[in-house]
Amino acid sequence: MLVVSGIILTCLSGLLLTGIIGTRFSWTERIGLSFPLGMTLQTVVMALLDLMHIPLTSFSVLSAGGGALPPLFFFFVPFLFYIIRRRRRGRGWGSGGGVSV
């Protein structure tokens, strides 16, 4: 049961990351990229746990992976909405507003 919940949390965090990284992914691309991106996030979490000298048990890794979802949601989703709002107004990344040469 712990393995299944770990895989589900990994896929959910990867699915959330695909929504943050690119807004124009189709659902098949998002589902296909969710597991590799979730594994990348899990690897970063495990490296941070190792740097903080927290032993890598299955419970610590699973709780840290689940604990990574709320900060992703509350910090990056407003940034995503800011990007979408900018694109709708016609001010994308590099479309005017900068210093002209």
C-alpha positions, 0 to 999 in steps of 0.5 A: 500500500505504501508503494502505491501511495508513493507512485500516486503522489509522484504522479500527482506532483508531476501532473502539477509540475506540468501545469506549472511549466507549460500551459499548452500541454495536451492531457496526453502529454501532461499524463506522459510527463507526470511520472518523470517530472514527479520522479525528478521532484522526488529526487530533489526532495531526497537530496535535500533530506540527505543534506539535512541528515534526515534518514531516508526511510520510506515514511520520510521520503513519502511524507516529504513528497506529499509535503512538497505538493502544498508549497508547489500549489500555493507558491507556483499557481499564483505565478502561473495565473500571473503569466496567463494574465500577462499573455492575455493582455498581449504582454508576453515574455519579451514582447515590448516593455523593455529597453529599445536599442 
